[in-house]
């Protein structure tokens, strides 16, 4: 694997729009730290309209500065987890973020202490109109906001909230040792997350099994450490929810974006009803791959053999842009320029680089993308389309909203990303040259729904169950986590699936478990994306504009209302039912093709 300094500059992201140098970053860091105490000048006077306006404007200004400073350190740290200097930069930014939270912790308690009649007069001030939604959201927090002193105490602990997540990433990226594996040509191959994913797509079952065994062996050896981190992360969620007077940690997580509990329940219940379709697919896989029994390491390799779809970087970018033509010239031109000329993306793997992929946008800089692009795996093309969806969502939101309303909620974040994957899949299917290629792409679409709706719903159940167990006074050890996860594996994979005991360790492998109650949004997001992609492809200018309006909405409305503007109602189980029917139809077509 190449070291960071061996990667061609043209294949790395250009962070100069954020900061032209580390010296410039250092100066901004010092400015951020110097200005944080200015919050105190507003304390005790927020009942005055001019003071409240000044405070809100200051918070937006300082927030934008802090976002740039902290965002830069996240990107630098992800380039090489072993670079101590970048780790220190990140830690310093995290410290200042905590100090800013502490310094501003008086705002909500002070505003909520204003008597109702005086509050109504205050928010009716015309000069405060641009902040009315923000103020309304603060009022909504009234039952869960503490006194100024108590809020200061919670703010003091904000930095600790990310310890488990950061420790997990640091350990699995830079320190966890995985034994080398022999590839299909019996060459000794070093193992990491990206190589594991690549080998799980190998047509050689020996390679798939060997990489599975080696990868999970490393998690077996660290299961007690990771179990302690996971339990600590869950305990943090519970303690914070209790301190803010929520009935549960799940209620606290849903409250943040004003998502009714029925949305979570609809997802799980609807997916449960359609598990027989998933089990049927696994059995189809088993039969067509001529396996006596199917195991987890048999579920990622495409069922149709003999299809080689190689995409170098430039071909991948052009293919994605062609697929996204229905979104119009502004969308496509901006994205193409970012990926081809303006170096939005850090393209290829290097030693110590963060695994997987992500998009990280800031208000006044490009919406950067981290990739570990592999031209031999078409999944890399879909991953790039996915992250491009996030980035263009950030780009449109920053273009159309002020800073205070540009950061869209996580509930809608996965809509734009999986929407792009849907358009890419449909585009590739239309271009197929053979029955075998069509079968391969249909198989990919089936697996996309399997991994993003079925699998993420299983993860969501795991999070809900583990949080409830600890909330009810039943602490969980490594074996307790594994037992809960095993029961879900049995349910979701079905009675004819051979589950390796090592697969129980997956409960320690999923990064999102250390930052809980995110995963269900992948499932709801893809369900919404399937409906919206169909609407845009079948519709015309109005449907496209509805979708682009959604992208530009930021957080200027509640997430469910933004999705209704785009054309889908996620309070109803209908979008999830429709996605499940599509899955079943795709499985039918796949069976007819192979």
C-alpha positions in Angstrom: 0.0 0.0 0.0 1.3 3.4 -0.9 2.2 6.0 1.7 0.4 9.3 1.7 3.3 11.2 0.1 3.4 8.7 -2.8 -0.1 9.6 -4.0 -0.2 11.9 -7.0 -1.3 15.4 -6.0 -4.0 15.4 -8.7 -5.6 12.4 -7.0 -5.9 14.2 -3.7 -8.4 16.8 -2.6 -7.5 20.5 -2.7 -8.1 21.9 0.8 -6.9 25.4 -0.1 -10.5 26.8 -0.3 -10.7 25.9 3.4 -7.2 27.1 4.3 -4.2 27.7 2.1 -1.8 26.4 4.7 -1.6 25.1 8.2 -0.4 28.5 9.3 -3.7 30.0 8.0 -5.6 27.3 9.9 -3.6 28.1 13.0 -4.6 31.8 12.7 -8.3 30.9 12.3 -8.0 28.5 15.3 -6.6 31.3 17.4 -9.4 33.7 16.3 -12.0 31.1 17.1 -10.6 30.6 20.6 -10.2 34.4 21.1 -13.8 35.1 20.2 -15.6 32.4 22.2 -15.7 34.5 25.4 -17.7 37.1 23.5 -20.8 35.0 24.2 -20.7 36.3 27.8 -21.5 39.9 26.6 -25.0 38.8 25.7 -25.8 36.9 28.9 -28.7 38.3 30.9 -29.9 40.6 28.1 -31.5 38.3 25.6 -35.0 39.7 26.4 -33.8 42.8 24.5 -34.5 42.5 20.8 -31.3 44.2 19.7 -29.2 42.0 22.0 -30.9 38.8 21.0 -30.4 39.7 17.3 -26.7 40.5 17.9 -26.3 37.2 19.8 -27.9 35.2 17.0 -25.8 36.9 14.4 -22.6 36.4 16.4 -23.5 32.7 16.8 -23.9 32.2 13.1 -20.6 34.0 12.4 -18.7 32.1 15.0 -20.4 28.8 14.0 -19.2 29.2 10.4 -15.7 29.9 11.5 -15.7 26.9 13.8 -17.1 24.7 11.1 -14.2 25.6 8.8 -11.6 25.1 11.5 -13.0 21.8 12.7 -13.9 20.5 9.2 -10.3 21.0 8.1 -9.0 18.8 10.9 -11.5 16.1 10.1 -10.2 15.9 6.5 -6.6 16.0 7.5 -7.0 13.3 10.1 -8.8 11.1 7.6 -5.8 11.3 5.3 -3.6 9.2 7.6 -4.8 8.0 11.0 -1.2 7.4 12.0 -0.2 11.0 11.6 0.1 12.3 15.2 0.2 15.9 14.1 -3.2 15.6 12.5 -4.6 13.8 15.5 -3.5 16.7 17.7 -5.1 19.2 15.4 -8.4 17.4 15.6 -8.2 17.1 19.4 -7.5 20.9 19.6 -10.5 21.7 17.4 -12.7 19.3 19.4 -11.6 21.1 22.6 -12.7 24.5 21.2 -16.0 23.0 20.0 -16.6 22.0 23.6 -15.6 25.4 24.9 -18.0 27.1 22.4 -20.8 24.8 23.6 -20.1 25.7 27.2 -19.9 29.4 26.5 -23.2 29.4 24.6 -25.0 27.0 27.0 -26.8 29.9 28.7 -28.8 30.9 25.6 -31.6 28.3 25.6 -32.2 28.4 29.4 -32.3 32.2 29.4 -34.7 32.4 26.4 -37.0 29.8 27.9 -37.1 31.7 31.2 -38.8 34.7 29.4 -42.6 34.8 30.3 -44.9 33.6 27.5 -46.5 37.0 26.8 -43.1 38.8 26.7 -41.8 35.9 24.5 -44.6 36.4 22.0 -43.8 40.1 21.7 -40.1 39.4 21.3 -40.4 36.9 18.4 -42.9 39.2 16.7 -40.1 41.8 16.2 -39.6 42.2 12.5 -35.8 42.3 12.8 -35.9 38.8 14.3 -38.0 37.4 11.4 -35.0 35.6 9.7 -34.4 33.7 13.0 -38.0 32.9 13.8 -37.7 29.2 12.9 -34.6 28.9 15.0 -36.4 30.5 17.9 -39.4 28.3 17.5 -37.1 25.3 17.6 -35.6 26.5 20.9 -39.1 26.8 22.4 -39.8 23.2 21.4 -36.8 22.3 23.6 -38.5 23.7 26.7 -39.4 20.4 28.4 -35.8 19.2 27.9 -33.8 22.3 28.7 -32.1 22.5 32.1 -31.0 25.5 34.2 -28.0 27.5 33.1 -25.8 25.8 35.6 -27.0 22.3 34.6 -26.5 23.1 30.9 -23.0 24.3 31.6 -22.3 21.0 33.3 -23.6 19.0 30.3 -21.5 21.2 27.9 -18.4 20.4 29.9 -18.9 16.7 29.0 -19.6 17.3 25.3 -16.1 16.4 24.3 -16.4 13.0 26.1 -19.4 12.1 24.0 -17.2 11.1 21.0 -14.6 9.1 22.9 -16.0 5.7 22.1 -16.5 6.5 18.4 -13.0 8.0 18.1 -11.4 5.2 19.9 -13.1 2.7 17.7 -12.0 4.4 14.5 -8.4 4.9 15.8 -8.1 1.3 16.8 -9.6 -0.3 13.7 -7.9 2.0 11.2 -4.4 2.3 12.7 -3.8 -0.3 15.3 -5.9 -3.5 14.8 -3.8 -6.3 13.3 -5.3 -8.6 10.7 -3.4 -11.6 9.5 -2.4 -11.6 5.8 -4.5 -13.8 3.4 -3.6 -15.7 0.2 -5.5 -14.3 -2.8 -6.9 -16.2 -5.7 -3.4 -16.6 -7.1 -2.0 -17.7 -3.7 -0.1 -14.4 -3.3 0.3 -13.2 0.3 -2.0 -10.1 0.7 -2.1 -7.6 3.6 -5.6 -7.2 5.0 -7.5 -4.1 5.9 -11.1 -3.0 5.6 -10.9 -2.2 1.9 -9.1 -5.4 1.0 -11.7 -7.3 3.0 -14.5 -5.8 1.0 -12.6 -6.6 -2.2 -12.0 -10.2 -1.3 -15.7 -10.7 -0.3 -16.5 -10.0 -3.9 -14.0 -12.7 -5.2 -15.4 -15.6 -7.2 -13.0 -17.9 -5.3 -14.8 -19.2 -2.3 -11.5 -20.1 -0.5 -10.5 -16.4 -0.7 -13.9 -15.2 0.6 -13.8 -17.6 3.5 -10.1 -16.9 4.3 -10.7 -13.1 4.3 -13.8 -13.5 6.4 -12.0 -15.7 9.0 -9.0 -13.4 9.2 -11.0 -10.2 9.5 -13.3 -11.5 12.2 -10.5 -13.1 14.0 -9.1 -9.6 14.7 -12.5 -8.6 16.1 -12.6 -11.8 18.2 -9.3 -10.9 19.8 -10.5 -7.4 20.6 -14.1 -8.2 21.5 -13.9 -7.2 25.2 -12.3 -3.9 24.4 -14.8 -3.1 21.7 -17.7 -4.3 23.9 -16.6 -1.9 26.6 -16.5 1.0 24.1 -19.9 0.1 22.7 -21.5 -0.2 26.2 -19.9 3.1 27.1 -21.4 4.8 24.0 -24.8 3.4 24.8 -24.5 4.4 28.5 -23.7 8.0 27.3 -26.9 8.1 25.2 -29.0 6.9 28.1 -27.5 9.2 30.6 -27.9 12.2 28.3 -31.5 11.3 27.6 -32.3 10.9 31.3 -30.7 14.2 32.2 -32.9 15.9 29.6 -36.0 14.2 30.8 -36.7 12.0 27.8 -38.5 8.7 28.3 -35.7 6.8 26.4 -32.6 7.3 24.4 -34.5 6.5 21.2 -37.1 9.2 22.0 -34.3 11.6 22.5 -32.7 10.7 19.2 -36.0 11.0 17.3 -36.9 14.3 19.0 -33.9 16.0 17.6 -35.3 16.0 14.0 -39.0 15.9 15.1 -39.5 12.3 13.8 -42.5 10.5 15.3 -41.8 7.1 16.9 -44.2 5.6 14.4 -41.7 6.1 11.6 -39.2 3.8 13.3 -42.0 1.3 14.1 -43.4 1.3 10.6 -39.9 0.6 9.2 -39.3 -2.5 11.4 -42.8 -3.9 11.2 -43.0 -3.5 7.4 -39.6 -5.1 6.9 -40.5 -8.0 9.1 -43.6 -8.7 7.0 -41.3 -9.0 3.9 -38.5 -11.1 5.3 -39.8 -14.2 3.4 -38.8 -12.3 0.2 -35.3 -11.9 1.6 -35.1 -15.6 2.6 -36.2 -16.5 -0.9 -33.4 -14.4 -2.4 -30.8 -16.1 -0.2 -32.0 -19.5 -1.3 -31.9 -18.4 -5.0 -28.3 -17.4 -4.4 -27.5 -20.7 -2.8 -29.0 -22.7 -5.7 -27.5 -20.6 -8.5 -24.1 -20.5 -6.9 -24.4 -24.3 -6.5 -23.7 -24.3 -2.8 -24.8 -27.0 -0.4 -25.2 -24.2 2.2 -24.9 -20.4 2.0 -22.9 -18.4 4.4 -22.3 -14.7 5.0 -19.2 -14.7 2.8 -21.3 -15.9 -0.1 -23.6 -12.8 -0.1 -21.5 -10.1 -1.8 -20.1 -11.8 -4.8 -22.4 -11.3 -7.8 -24.4 -14.4 -8.7 -24.0 -14.1 -12.5 -20.4 -15.0 -13.3 -18.2 -13.9 -16.2 -19.2 -10.2 -16.1 -16.2 -7.8 -15.9 -17.2 -4.1 -15.5 -14.1 -2.0 -15.0 -14.3 1.7 -14.6 -11.3 4.0 -14.3 -11.8 7.3 -12.5 -12.7 9.4 -15.5 -15.0 6.8 -17.0 -16.8 6.5 -13.6 -17.3 10.3 -13.3 -18.7 10.5 -16.9 -21.0 7.5 -16.3 -22.4 9.1 -13.1 -22.9 12.4 -14.8 -24.7 10.8 -17.7 -27.0 9.0 -15.2 -27.8 12.3 -13.5 -28.8 14.2 -16.6 -32.5 14.2 -15.5 -31.4 16.6 -12.7 -30.4 19.3 -15.2 -27.3 21.0 -16.4 -26.5 23.0 -13.3 -26.4 19.8 -11.1 -24.4 17.8 -13.6 -22.0 20.6 -14.6 -21.2 21.5 -11.0 -20.6 17.9 -10.0 -18.4 17.1 -13.1 -16.3 20.2 -12.4 -15.8 19.3 -8.8 -14.8 15.7 -9.5 -12.7 16.4 -12.6 -11.1 19.9 -12.2 -11.5 21.4 -8.8 -10.3 18.3 -6.8 -13.2 17.9 -4.5 -12.3 14.2 -4.0 -9.4 12.3 -2.4 -9.6 9.3 -4.7 -7.4 6.4 -3.8 -6.4 4.3 -0.8 -3.1 5.0 1.1 -1.6 3.7 4.2 -3.5 4.9 7.3 -6.3 6.5 5.3 -9.8 6.2 6.7 -11.6 3.3 5.3 -14.8 3.5 3.3 -16.1 6.8 2.0 -17.7 10.0 3.2 -18.8 13.5 2.2 -17.9 16.5 4.3 -19.2 19.9 3.3 -18.7 23.2 4.9 -20.6 26.4 4.2 -17.9 28.4 2.3 -15.8 25.6 0.9 -16.3 22.6 -1.5 -18.3 19.6 -0.3 -15.3 17.3 -0.1 -15.5 13.5 -0.8 -13.2 10.8 0.6 -13.0 7.7 -1.5 -11.0 4.5 -1.6 -11.8 4.1 -5.3 -11.1 0.7 -6.8 -11.5 0.5 -10.6 -11.9 -3.3 -10.5 -15.1 -3.1 -8.3 -18.2 -1.5 -9.8 -19.3 -0.9 -6.2 -16.8 1.9 -6.2 -18.8 3.7 -8.9 -22.0 3.4 -6.9 -20.2 4.6 -3.8 -18.9 7.7 -5.7 -22.4 8.4 -6.9 -23.7 8.0 -3.3 -21.2 10.4 -1.8 -21.7 12.8 -4.8 -25.4 12.9 -3.7 -24.4 14.0 -0.3 -22.0 16.6 -1.6 -24.5 18.1 -4.1 -27.1 18.2 -1.3 -24.6 20.3 0.7 -23.8 22.4 -2.3 -27.5 23.3 -3.0 -28.2 23.9 0.6 -25.3 26.2 1.0 -26.3 28.0 -2.2 -29.9 28.6 -1.2 -29.9 28.9 2.6 -28.1 31.2 5.2 -25.6 29.4 7.5 -28.1 28.9 10.2 -30.4 26.8 8.0 -28.0 25.2 5.5 -27.1 22.0 7.5 -29.7 19.5 6.5 -30.8 16.9 9.0 -29.5 13.3 9.0 -32.9 11.9 8.3 -32.9 13.4 4.8 -29.2 13.1 4.2 -29.4 9.5 3.0 -32.2 10.4 0.5 -30.0 12.4 -1.8 -27.2 9.8 -1.8 -29.3 6.7 -2.5 -31.4 8.7 -5.0 -28.2 9.0 -7.1 -27.5 5.3 -6.8 -31.0 4.6 -8.1 -30.5 6.8 -11.1 -27.1 5.2 -11.8 -28.5 1.7 -11.6 -31.4 2.6 -14.0 -28.9 4.2 -16.4 -26.6 1.2 -16.5 -29.5 -1.2 -17.0 -30.6 0.8 -20.0 -27.2 0.4 -21.5 -26.7 -3.3 -21.1 -25.3 -5.3 -24.0 -26.3 -8.8 -22.9 -28.7 -10.8 -20.8 -25.8 -11.7 -18.5 -24.9 -8.0 -17.9 -28.6 -7.2 -17.2 -28.7 -10.1 -14.7 -25.5 -8.7 -13.1 -27.0 -5.2 -12.7 -30.4 -6.5 -11.5 -28.4 -8.5 -8.9 -26.7 -5.3 -7.8 -30.0 -3.5 -7.4 -31.3 -6.4 -5.3 -28.2 -6.3 -3.1 -28.5 -2.5 -2.7 -32.0 -2.9 -1.2 -30.9 -5.9 0.8 -27.9 -4.0 2.3 -29.6 -0.6 2.7 -33.1 -1.5 3.8 -33.1 -5.0 5.2 -29.6 -4.9 6.7 -29.8 -1.4 8.2 -33.2 -2.2 9.7 -31.6 -5.2 11.4 -29.0 -2.8 12.7 -31.7 -0.5 13.9 -33.3 -3.3 15.8 -30.0 -4.1 17.4 -29.5 -0.5 18.6 -33.1 -0.3 20.0 -32.8 -3.7 21.8 -29.3 -3.0 23.3 -30.3 0.5 24.5 -33.5 -0.9 26.0 -31.6 -3.7 27.8 -29.2 -1.3 29.5 -32.0 1.2 30.2 -33.9 -1.5 32.0 -30.9 -2.3 34.2 -29.5 -5.3 32.3 -25.9 -4.4 31.5 -24.4 -6.1 28.4 -21.0 -7.9 28.2 -19.4 -9.0 25.0 -21.5 -12.2 25.2 -24.7 -10.3 25.8 -24.2 -8.2 22.7 -23.4 -11.3 20.7 -26.5 -13.1 22.0 -28.8 -10.2 20.9 -27.1 -9.9 17.6 -27.3 -13.7 17.0 -31.1 -13.6 17.5 -31.4 -11.0 14.8 -29.1 -12.8 12.4 -31.4 -15.9 12.8 -34.5 -13.9 12.0 -33.1 -11.9 9.1 -31.1 -14.6 7.3 -33.8 -17.3 7.8 -33.8 -21.0 8.6 -31.8 -22.2 5.6 -28.8 -19.9 6.1 -25.7 -21.3 7.7 -24.5 -18.6 10.2 -20.9 -18.7 11.3 -20.4 -18.0 14.9 -17.9 -15.3 14.0 -20.6 -13.3 12.3 -21.9 -12.5 15.8 -18.9 -10.3 16.1 -20.3 -8.0 13.4 -22.0 -6.2 16.3 -18.6 -4.7 17.2 -17.6 -4.0 13.6 -20.3 -1.5 12.5 -19.0 2.0 13.0 -22.4 3.6 13.3 -23.1 1.5 16.5 -20.7 3.8 18.3 -22.8 6.9 17.2 -26.2 5.4 17.6 -29.7 5.7 16.0 -28.3 6.7 12.6 -28.7 3.4 10.7 -32.5 3.4 10.4 -32.2 6.6 8.3 -30.4 4.6 5.6 -33.4 2.4 5.3 -36.0 5.2 5.4 -33.7 7.3 3.1 -33.5 4.6 0.4 -37.2 3.9 0.6 -37.8 7.6 0.0 -35.1 7.7 -2.7 -36.7 4.8 -4.7 -40.0 6.7 -4.7 -38.5 10.0 -5.7 -36.2 8.6 -8.4 -39.2 6.9 -10.0 -41.1 10.2 -9.7 -38.3 12.2 -11.4 -37.6 9.6 -14.1 -41.3 9.4 -15.0 -42.1 13.1 -14.6 -40.8 16.3 -16.1 -39.6 19.7 -15.1 -42.0 20.0 -12.2 -40.9 16.8 -10.6 -37.2 17.7 -11.1 -37.7 21.1 -9.6 -39.5 19.6 -6.6 -36.5 17.4 -6.0 -34.0 20.3 -6.4 -36.0 22.5 -4.1 -35.7 19.7 -1.5 -31.9 19.7 -2.0 -31.8 23.4 -1.5 -34.0 23.3 1.6 -31.2 22.6 4.2 -33.0 22.6 7.5 -35.4 25.5 6.6 -38.3 23.1 7.3 -38.7 19.9 9.3 -37.3 16.8 7.6 -40.6 15.1 7.0 -42.0 18.4 5.5 -39.1 18.7 3.2 -39.7 15.2 1.9 -43.4 16.0 1.4 -42.3 19.0 -0.8 -40.3 16.6 -2.9 -43.2 14.2 -3.2 -43.0 11.5 -0.6 -44.7 11.0 2.8 -42.4 9.0 5.2 -45.0 9.1 8.0 -46.8 6.5 6.0 -45.5 2.9 5.6 -46.4 3.2 1.9 -42.9 4.1 0.6 -41.3 1.2 2.5 -44.0 -1.2 1.2 -43.3 0.0 -2.3 -39.6 -0.6 -1.8 -40.3 -4.1 -0.6 -42.5 -4.8 -3.6 -39.7 -3.6 -5.8 -37.3 -5.9 -4.1 -39.5 -8.9 -4.7 -40.0 -7.9 -8.4 -36.3 -7.6 -8.9 -35.7 -11.0 -7.3 -38.3 -12.4 -9.7 -36.5 -10.9 -12.7 -33.2 -12.1 -11.5 -34.4 -15.6 -11.2 -35.9 -15.5 -14.7 -32.5 -14.2 -16.1 -30.2 -16.8 -14.5 
